[in-house]
Amino acid sequence: MEKVIKFFATNTLFSNIIFVSVFILGAFSWINIGKEEMPSFESDWVRLTAVYPGASSEDVESLVTRPLEDELKGLQGIKEVNSTSSPGVSSIGITLRSDYPDKKEVVQNIKDVILRVKLPVDVERPSIRQFKSSEKAIIDIGVYIQGTKILTDFERERLQVQVNSLENQLVNLKEISSVSKGGYLPPVIKIKINPSKLRRYQISLNQVYEKLRSSHFRIPLGQIKNKDESRVIVVQELDNKESLENVVIRRNFQGKMVTLKDLATISETYRERRSVRKIQGHEAVTFSVRKSLSSDILKARKKVFEIVEVFRARNKEGPIKIKLMDDESYDVTNRLGLISSNGLLGFLFILLFLFLALDFKTGFWVACGIPFSLAVSITLAHLIGYTVNNVTLAAVIILMGVVVDDAIIVAENIERKIESGEEPLQASILGAKEVFRPILASILTTCVAFIPLFYFQGFFGKLVSYIPLVIVFMLFGSLIESYFVLPNHLIYKSRFLEKVLGKIKFKRKREKNQEMIKKSKFQKWEINYKNFLEKCLNYKSLLLLFFIGILSSSIYLYKTKLRFVMFPREEAKEIYVRATAKENLNRLEMASFINELENIFLKDKTNSVVAVRSRVGVSRRGGQAQENSVFMRVELLPLGERKFKLRGLIKKWEKMAKGLQGYKKVKFIKHRWGRSSGSPIEIRIQENNDKKRKQLADLLKKEMEKRKDIGNVELERPLLKKEFIFKINQKEMTRLKVNPSQLTNVLRSFVGGSNLFDLTKEEETVEVKMLIEEGFNKDIENIYKVKVSNAQGSLISLKRILEIEERKKPLSIGRVNFKRTTTLYADIKKGVKVTPLEIAEDVEKKIFPSLGSQFPASLLSFVGEVEDSRDSKNDFKISILLVALMTYFILVILFNSLALPLVIVSIIPFGMAGIIFVLLIHKMSMYGFFSIIGTLGMMGVVINDAIVMISKIETLVRKEGEATLGIICEGASTRLRAVVITTVTTVVAILPTAYGFFGYDSMLAEMMLTMGWGLFFSTLITLFLVPCLYTIYSRFRSLVNRLMT
């Protein structure tokens, strides 16, 4: 290693070429590397969808969902099967096992078994989709007409013309892969048949249906064998209202015709709304824009914004407005801003402190390690296909201050050699070589601290698994800069002066340096530290007991004061509002009724609201709900851009909502990261027997409502709706010679309408639909007044072949792992200091056993945040143990000893004690997922300080031949400057992010707070505990050696 260091220290040109080349490559990579919201990965979720038009939820379950589930049961690699059977659609969510070695094989097996399933003929071929992070929507766009709360057909036509224009512009961008619309109603031509006119003219519905179907055709006949080989097509298209009205349904012997306009009214309108979608209090059409794989999120966002600005300019004077929502690029730009602003501030702090601790030139070149390491990381990340995203940027911010630690240790040791009289070149070689092994060990232990993130389970595990490799790249860049660039830069001026002024002047300078040792900036601190440490080590037993007392008290405080919550301090950018009106309003009436509720947010004087979205008749998960219910999504400015915290805003809005009249319930739900339900408590109830499941769910709800720590207990049960069964008398139908398919068309026309054919107009499909006149089918008994023609053309009353049975059935049926399921949701009451995990443990102990004895075949389990927290908590425990073991093995190799590494590894629990005190000092009684990641980072860095100190002490002990207190204190004091400088530089680089000086990020703030302050307090402990433990170790080693001899 000495020859390598000497080569780069003496070859200034080569060293500078490396230095400049890295920055050039970094700049090139930055231009070309993708910028995304999150890393690109395939999730463990597979969605299987099968469409069965016209089928009820029970028919979908029995004929589609269960056969598909039966085929999935035997497949390896599947963790959970979650299905929802709703009218006409079977949706099955499949969760793959995260530990299965080949997930692509599992997905292919799912595709294979689905092809083998025998489904009803009318079921469309099932589609399979695996979620990929790269396919996530990057932004939502809402288009509405200002002042129009509910759209009429005329206004909708006006709006959708603009919407189609905007969509065409967006999909034509190469940066955009697809655009999905919401709230858009396709055009439809409705033929509304008057039943009384049918009776007057003695015409049946199926006669009208067959006549219209046969009167519309476009048939290619082939080619004429002329010179041009012209094609021939026979066409009769009913493509407008006039052509439809003139269709002759029947002609009698006297030549009198009955046309369609004699029987029906024809209107050009839009498909009926199943729900009402509103933006900013106006019925609207929304876009979800997805970028292409070849483009990054920032470039795609820029192009979308350009299109939007052109749209706004074109409609500047008109009432059509556009609203941008859920901009997923914000977190990327915010973190880039954090890196640039906090990185610059950290760089200046580091430069200032290093100038005070060392000198300006040394401080400058050491601080250059930050951009150098960043350039190396970007280059390597680009080479392996990584992108710049929220997770990789988080890794960079974690290491912002740590990457200069290696350079600080090398520079400090080189400067110490120069101060002691070594020639600059020799000082740079020996100074760098002397600390190479401890620096290499420090880098390895820091990398090891983050390796467990590779093995975290679930969605969060996939995200954080990208952190370790970026950290390896950063530390690799730090090592390159510390040994291939820094030594040359530190001595370059000295070598130049040596050539110009000659050796005589340099000899005088060395003598002057020796005289200035006493005046060294840290010399006085080192002497005071050494003297105080020596006094403390004379009472090493008491000192050790003191630290054990600190550790014991921290364990006690951890057990009694701290609780684990997955995301305890997330300052959400969204809240959800669920409201139900007292009156039984239909969806359009409800859409108008919620105007006052929407105005609470739209007219908010704090200017905290970005957008308000409302969905009437839709549940929290997008399923159909009661028409007098609304689900609202309120998007807020990030915390750094608004003056008020979310808790205060919700409190104010809840008070205003209580003053509104006509509402049965208005519930505010804070968005919880990674949880779509918004509730911290979710209990799954599994039982195929509907009656037993209902009884169990009601009992569970009753027991949960008795608890004083939770509120808003709700059961998510499917909406029950009337269902009418038309039972056909098969014998009578056969006797009367009624065709079954014609009977089906008549029944469909009466209930919801029959699709006759589709037209294509201006690149849009227009459905032509025949249905019964509005109002006639409101009374189901009117079906008996309808007639169907038989094979002889006679009109047969449906009353002769049809019976009606009425019942109530769920609108959708949910199943998990092949059992029907109901879910209970609950919130933790405000002011109650208890975690979801504690509630879950208490409920499982006190409530589940008694219910389990009453319903032995039923299953009760906590899911959602509780399940994630348990998985993550187990991962954290394993991670800490794994870090300790791997660190120990690295240190065994470094020190060639089995016992000495135990001294260093024993620092870990004391470092964690520092974090416990930090959390409590900041009045944080709950720690979460990102606190643990910060703790892992702290463990890697605090071990580095111990390695550097022990390595120096060991060198002095080997030199002197014995481990006296004086030698131990001397070794510790000579590393005081390096330890203090590395700690302070790391902390000052981290804390601006922890406190959000230039932008707040809840994830990074929690992580940086535990890592920064934990490192600070841990270093104070290390300065005294490491020498104390080493002293005890050395005494024990001496005793063993004496016994052995």
QUICOR-V757989 format. One record per run of one state. SS is the DSSP state (@ for helix, = for strand, . for the rest). FROM is the first residue (numbers start at 1). TO is the last residue. If there is no record, write none. Layout:
ss & from & to
SS & FROM & TO
SS & FROM & TO
This chain:
ss & from & to
. & 1 & 1
@ & 2 & 10
. & 11 & 11
@ & 12 & 32
. & 33 & 34
= & 35 & 35
. & 36 & 41
= & 42 & 52
. & 53 & 56
@ & 57 & 72
. & 73 & 77
= & 78 & 86
. & 87 & 88
= & 89 & 96
. & 97 & 102
@ & 103 & 116
. & 117 & 122
= & 123 & 123
. & 124 & 126
= & 127 & 132
@ & 133 & 135
. & 136 & 136
= & 137 & 145
. & 146 & 152
@ & 153 & 171
. & 172 & 175
= & 176 & 182
. & 183 & 186
= & 187 & 193
. & 194 & 194
@ & 195 & 201
. & 202 & 204
@ & 205 & 215
. & 216 & 216
= & 217 & 223
. & 224 & 230
= & 231 & 236
. & 237 & 240
@ & 241 & 245
. & 246 & 247
= & 248 & 251
. & 252 & 256
= & 257 & 259
@ & 260 & 263
= & 264 & 270
. & 271 & 275
= & 276 & 279
. & 280 & 281
= & 282 & 291
. & 292 & 296
@ & 297 & 314
. & 315 & 319
= & 320 & 325
. & 326 & 329
@ & 330 & 357
. & 358 & 359
@ & 360 & 383
. & 384 & 387
= & 388 & 388
. & 389 & 389
@ & 390 & 398
. & 399 & 401
@ & 402 & 419
. & 420 & 423
@ & 424 & 434
. & 435 & 435
@ & 436 & 455
. & 456 & 457
@ & 458 & 464
. & 465 & 466
@ & 467 & 515
. & 516 & 516
@ & 517 & 519
. & 520 & 522
@ & 523 & 537
. & 538 & 539
@ & 540 & 561
. & 562 & 562
= & 563 & 564
. & 565 & 573
= & 574 & 581
. & 582 & 586
@ & 587 & 593
. & 594 & 594
@ & 595 & 602
. & 603 & 608
= & 609 & 616
. & 617 & 617
= & 618 & 618
. & 619 & 623
= & 624 & 624
. & 625 & 628
= & 629 & 636
. & 637 & 638
@ & 639 & 641
. & 642 & 645
@ & 646 & 658
. & 659 & 662
= & 663 & 670
. & 671 & 671
= & 672 & 672
. & 673 & 674
= & 675 & 675
. & 676 & 680
= & 681 & 686
. & 687 & 689
@ & 690 & 706
. & 707 & 709
= & 710 & 716
. & 717 & 719
= & 720 & 728
. & 729 & 729
@ & 730 & 735
. & 736 & 739
@ & 740 & 751
. & 752 & 753
= & 754 & 761
. & 762 & 763
= & 764 & 772
. & 773 & 775
@ & 776 & 778
. & 779 & 779
@ & 780 & 785
. & 786 & 786
= & 787 & 789
. & 790 & 794
= & 795 & 797
@ & 798 & 800
. & 801 & 801
= & 802 & 810
. & 811 & 811
= & 812 & 816
. & 817 & 818
= & 819 & 828
. & 829 & 835
@ & 836 & 846
. & 847 & 847
@ & 848 & 854
. & 855 & 858
= & 859 & 863
. & 864 & 864
@ & 865 & 895
. & 896 & 899
@ & 900 & 905
. & 906 & 906
@ & 907 & 921
. & 922 & 925
= & 926 & 927
. & 928 & 928
@ & 929 & 960
. & 961 & 964
@ & 965 & 974
. & 975 & 975
@ & 976 & 994
. & 995 & 1001
@ & 1002 & 1044
. & 1045 & 1045
